[in-house]
C-alpha cells in the first residue's frame, strides 16, 4: 500500500515530516485489526503518526490543501446523484485521499422520513436492493480506499433520521444486511459503525464481524458548554466519555464528525488542546482518525442554540496545529 500512497503524498507537495505522519496514519487505518487498538500497532515514530485527519468540505475550502488524508461525503441512497458521486470519487483518487462515504438510508416518502417504522423490514426484504447495488457497485469500481459509514447516529431518535429509532435489533439486522450485500460488490471497503456516542449506543452494535471502525460525533460548542457545563471544556474533557464507550468494542476509533464553534479564543484553545492531547497523550490510543465537519450546521440545535457555524480555513487549521506542536516542543 505504501508504494501507492507515497507518490500521491509527493504530488500533494507535502513536507517529509507531514508526509511521514500521514502515511503512517493511513497505513495504520488499513492494517488488519486483531484486537483492541489500545495496545496494538507499531511503535510511535512521531507525535501524530497514529492519527489521520480528514474533512467534510462541501464548499471546497480544503480542495487544494495538503493536510486532509480523508475526504468525507454524504449520500442519500434513495436520491443519489450518481454523476456527482462518481465525480467526487474521482477527485479523491486524484488527490490521493481516502474516501469516507456516509450513506443515509432515508425512506422513499416525499419527506424522506415517513414509513420509518417499516424501514428496517423493507431493507431486510430486499426493498432497497437497487440503492445498495448502485452505491456499492460504484464503490467497487472506484479502486481506491473507502470507508463506508451507514446509518449514523442511530441511537438518538429525534425525528431527524428515520433509521434513528428505539428498534435496536432492527437496526442491527439492517446494518448487517447492508454490509453483507456491499461486501460482495466492493470487497475492499471498510465499514464504520458510527453512533453519536450516547450511553445507550451499545444496544445498537451490529457485531464485530460487520464493523471495522467505531465512529462517534463530537462537537465543541461554546454556548452549550457555558449553559450545561458551567464553563468551557476542551477536547479531552469533551471526548473522554465517548471515547471510553467506543473503545470498549475492541475496534479502532474514528471521530467521524468534529465541529468547533464559538469565539476565536474558544475555537483556537479547543483545537490546540486536540493536537496537544493527541501528540503527547496515550489516553486515546485507539483513535485512528479525526474528520472535521467543515460547514454550517444544517439543523437547529435544541435549547435555542441555533445553527452553529463549524467552518475553519486551512490556514486556521494549520496555524493551530503548528502552535500546538511548537508549544509541546518548547516544554
QUICORRA-V680345 format. One record per pair of residues at least 24 apart in sequence whose ideal C-beta (glycine too) atoms are under 10 Angstrom apart, sorted by the first residue. I is the first residue (numbers start at 1). J is the second residue. Records with the same first field share a line. If there is no record, write none. Layout:
# QUICORRA-V680345
I->J, J
This chain:
# QUICORRA-V680345
1->26, 27, 30, 31, 145
2->26, 27
4->96, 144, 145
5->30, 69, 96, 98, 145
6->96
7->96
8->69, 93, 94, 95, 96, 97, 144
9->66, 69, 96
10->96
11->66, 94, 95, 96
12->64, 65, 66, 67, 68, 69, 95, 96, 97
13->64, 66
14->66, 67, 96
15->66
17->46, 47, 48, 325
18->48, 66, 67, 318, 321
19->66
20->45, 46, 49
21->45, 46, 47, 48, 49, 50, 51, 52, 53, 67, 69
22->48, 49, 51, 52, 53, 66, 67, 68, 69, 70, 96, 97
23->49, 52, 69
24->48, 49, 50, 51, 52
25->49, 50, 51, 52, 53, 69, 70, 288, 289, 290
26->52, 69, 70, 96, 97, 98, 145, 288, 289
27->52
28->52, 252, 288, 289
29->69, 70, 98, 145, 147, 190, 212, 213, 252, 254, 288, 289
30->98, 145, 147, 188, 190, 212, 288
31->252, 288
32->212
33->190, 208, 211, 212, 213, 250, 251, 252, 286, 288
34->250
35->250, 251
36->247, 248, 249, 250, 251, 252, 285, 286
37->213, 214, 247, 250, 251, 252, 253, 284, 285, 286, 287, 288
38->247, 248, 250, 252, 253, 282, 284, 285, 286, 287
39->285, 286
40->250, 252, 285, 286
41->252, 285, 286, 288
44->279, 282, 285
46->279
47->275, 276, 278, 279, 280, 324, 325, 328, 329
48->275, 278, 279, 290, 321, 324, 325
49->279
50->252, 278, 279, 282, 284, 285, 286, 287, 288, 289
51->254, 255, 274, 275, 278, 279, 284, 287, 288, 289, 290
52->97, 98, 254, 288, 289, 290, 291
53->255, 258, 274, 275, 278, 289, 290, 291, 292, 317, 321
54->97, 98, 99, 100, 147, 254, 255, 256, 258, 289, 290, 291, 292
55->97, 100, 258, 290, 291, 292, 293, 294, 295, 312, 314, 317
56->100, 102, 256, 257, 258, 259, 291, 292, 293, 294, 295, 310
57->292, 293, 294, 295, 311, 314
58->293, 294, 295, 296, 298
59->294, 295, 296, 311
60->91, 294
61->294, 295, 311, 312, 313, 314, 315, 317
62->95, 97, 292, 294, 312, 313, 314, 317
63->91, 95, 314
64->95, 314
65->95, 313, 314, 315, 317, 318
66->95, 96, 314, 318
67->292, 314, 317, 318, 321
68->92, 95, 97, 98, 291, 292, 294, 314, 317
69->95, 96, 97, 98, 289, 291
70->97, 98, 99, 100, 145, 147, 254, 256, 289, 290, 291, 292
71->95, 96, 97, 98, 99, 100, 101, 144, 291
72->97, 98, 99, 100, 101, 102, 147, 149, 256, 257, 289, 291, 292, 293, 294
73->99, 100, 101, 102, 103
74->100, 101, 102, 103, 104, 149, 152, 298
75->101, 102, 103, 104, 131, 134, 135, 138
76->103, 104, 105, 106, 112, 131
77->103, 104, 105, 106, 108, 128, 130, 131, 132, 134, 135, 150, 151, 178
78->104, 105, 106, 107, 108, 109, 112, 128, 130, 131
79->104, 106, 108, 112, 131
80->131, 134, 135, 138
82->134, 135, 138
85->134, 135, 138, 139, 142
86->138, 141, 142
89->138, 139, 141, 142, 143, 144, 146
90->142, 144
92->142, 144, 145, 146
93->142, 143, 144, 145
94->144
96->144
97->144, 145
98->144, 145, 146, 147, 190, 289
99->139, 142, 144, 145, 146, 147, 148, 189
100->145, 146, 147, 148, 149, 190, 192, 194, 213, 215, 254, 256, 289, 291
101->135, 136, 138, 139, 142, 146, 147, 148, 149, 150, 189, 192
102->147, 148, 149, 150, 151, 152, 153, 192, 194, 215, 256, 257, 291
103->131, 132, 135, 136, 139, 148, 149, 150, 151, 152, 178, 182
104->149, 150, 151, 152, 161, 162, 163
105->131, 132, 150, 151, 152, 161, 162, 163, 174, 175, 178
106->131, 161, 162, 163
107->162, 163
109->162
111->162
112->161, 162
113->159, 160, 161, 162, 163
114->162
115->162
116->157, 159, 161, 162, 163, 164, 165, 167
117->162, 165, 167, 170
118->162, 170
119->151, 161, 162, 163, 165, 167, 170, 171, 174
120->151, 162, 163, 165, 167, 169, 170, 171, 172, 173, 174, 175, 177
121->167, 170, 173, 174
122->174
123->151, 163, 170, 171, 173, 174, 175, 177, 178, 181
124->170, 173, 174, 176, 177, 178
125->177
126->177, 181
128->174, 177, 178, 181
129->181
131->178
132->177, 178, 180, 181, 182, 184, 185
133->181, 182, 184, 185
134->185
135->178, 182, 185, 186
136->178, 179, 181, 182, 183, 184, 185, 186, 187, 189
137->182, 184, 185, 186
138->185, 186
139->182, 185, 186, 188, 189
140->182, 183, 184, 185, 186, 187, 188, 189
141->185, 186
142->186, 188, 189
143->188
144->188
145->188, 189, 190
146->182, 186, 188, 189, 190, 191
147->189, 190, 191, 192, 194, 212, 213, 215, 254, 256, 289, 291
148->178, 179, 182, 183, 186, 189, 190, 191, 192, 212
149->190, 191, 192, 193, 194, 213, 215, 254, 256, 257, 291
150->174, 175, 178, 179, 182, 191, 192, 193, 194, 206, 210
151->175, 178, 193, 194, 195, 204, 206
152->192, 193, 194, 195, 196, 215, 216, 217, 256, 257
153->194, 195, 196, 197, 198, 201, 215, 216, 217, 256, 257
154->193, 194, 195, 196, 201, 203, 204, 206
155->195, 196, 197, 198, 199, 200, 201, 202, 203, 204, 205
156->195, 196, 197, 198, 200, 201, 217
158->299, 302
160->298, 299
164->195, 196, 204
165->204
166->200, 203
167->204
168->200, 201, 202, 203, 204, 205, 206
169->203, 204
170->204
171->203, 204, 205, 206
172->203, 204, 205, 206, 207, 210
173->206
174->206
175->204, 205, 206, 207, 210, 211
176->206, 207, 209, 210, 211
177->206, 210
178->206, 210
179->206, 207, 209, 210, 211, 212
180->209, 210
183->210
190->252
192->251, 252, 253, 254, 256, 289, 291
193->246, 249, 251, 256
194->246, 254, 255, 256, 257
195->242, 245, 246, 256
196->242, 257
197->239, 241, 242, 243, 244, 245, 246, 253, 255
198->241, 242, 245
199->241, 245
200->245
201->242, 245, 246, 249
202->245, 246, 248, 249
205->248, 249, 251
207->249
208->249, 250, 251
211->249, 250, 251
212->251, 252, 254
213->246, 249, 251, 252, 253, 254, 256, 286, 288, 289
214->243, 245, 246, 247, 248, 249, 250, 251, 252, 253, 254, 256, 286
215->246, 251, 252, 253, 254, 255, 256, 257, 289, 291
216->241, 242, 243, 245, 246, 253, 254, 255, 256, 257, 258, 287
217->242, 255, 256, 257, 258, 259, 291, 293
218->242, 243, 255, 256, 257, 258, 259, 260, 274, 290, 293
219->257, 258, 259, 260, 261, 293, 297, 301, 308, 310
220->258, 259, 260, 261, 262, 266, 267, 269, 270, 271, 273, 274, 308, 310
221->259, 260, 261, 262, 266, 270, 297, 301, 305, 306, 308, 310
222->260, 261, 262, 263, 265, 266, 267, 270, 305, 308
223->261, 262, 266, 301, 303, 304, 305, 306, 308
224->261, 262, 301, 302, 303, 305, 308
225->262, 266, 270
226->262, 266
227->303, 304, 305
228->303, 305
232->262, 263, 265, 266, 269, 270
233->266, 270, 273
234->266, 269, 270, 271, 272, 273, 274, 276, 277
235->260, 269, 270, 271, 272, 273, 274, 275, 276, 277, 278, 284, 290
236->273, 274, 276, 277, 278, 281, 283, 284
237->270, 273
238->270, 273, 274
239->273, 274, 277, 283, 284, 287, 290
240->283, 284
243->283, 284, 285, 286, 287
244->283, 284
246->284, 286, 287
247->284, 285, 286, 287
248->286
249->286
250->286
251->286, 288
252->285, 286, 287, 288, 289
253->284, 285, 286, 287, 288, 289, 290
254->286, 287, 288, 289, 290, 291
255->284, 287, 288, 289, 290, 291, 292, 293
256->289, 290, 291, 293
257->290, 291, 292, 293, 310
258->290, 291, 292, 293, 294, 310
259->292, 293, 294, 295, 296, 297, 308, 309, 310, 311, 312
260->292, 293, 308, 310, 311, 312, 320
261->296, 297, 301, 305, 306, 307, 308, 309, 310, 311, 312
262->308, 309
264->316
267->310, 312, 316, 320
268->316, 319, 320, 323, 324
269->320
270->320
271->312, 316, 317, 319, 320, 321, 323, 324
272->319, 320, 321, 323, 324, 325, 327
273->320, 324
274->320, 321, 324
275->317, 320, 321, 322, 323, 324, 325, 327, 328
276->320, 321, 323, 324, 325, 327, 328, 331
277->324
278->324
279->321, 324, 325, 327, 328, 329
280->324, 325, 328, 331
292->317
